[in-house]
């Protein structure tokens, strides 16, 4: 069986940003709504990947993106 690389892991990708709405209870995630922050893709490309459940070559796990952001902020603050 052929393995498909990175089949729509947008929700677990470090570049994916969920959309939220403000309610009486606070902020709540809008189910199935978000966008990609990857600078290697334009808006049309990222929308196509997200909406059509396509694989993406720029996928990175959220845990790696968090580590990358922490290193960048340390350099910025130093």
N, C-alpha and C positions, 0 to 999 in steps of 0.2 A: 504494500500500500504506500502510495506517495505521500510524504509529509508536506503540509503546506506551512510555509514560513510566516510567522507573525500574523496569523489570521485574526483580523480585527481585535487587537488587544488594546484598542484606543482607551478604554476605561482604565486600564492598568498601565498606560504609557505615561512617562514623565512629562511629555509635551502636551498632554490632554488636560484642558481646564474645564471643569464642570460649571454649568450655569446655576445660579441660585436666585430665589425670590425671597423677599421679606414678608413674613406673615406675622400674625399676632404672637406666635410661639417663638419667633426668631427667624433666622435664615434657614431655608430648606432647599435641598437640591431639586432641580427640575429633572425629572426622569427622562433619560434619552436625549438630553440637550447639553451641548458643550462645543468646544472648538479646539483646534490644534494650534500650539504656539511654536511649532518647529519652523525655524527661519529658512529651511531648505525647501519648504513647500509654499506655494502661494495659496490664497484662500480657496480658489476653485479646486485645486488638487486636494487639499485637506478635506474639503466638504465632500468630494467624491469618495475619498477613502472612508470617511466616517459613515456617510449615508449608505454606501453600497457594501459595507462590511468587507472591504478589500484589505489585503496585507500591505504593510508599509516597511520600507527598507530603513527608515529612520527611527524605528521603535527602540525605546530604552525603558527599562523598568523604572517605576516611580522611585524606588529606593536608590537607584544610581543617580537619578536627577537630583534628589535631595542632597546626597553627598557632594555632587558637583556644585550645587548652589551654596552649600556651606563653605566649600573651599574658596569659591569666588568671593564670598562675602568676607572671609578672613583676609584675603589679599586686598580687598577694597578698604577694609578698616585699618590695615597695618600701615 
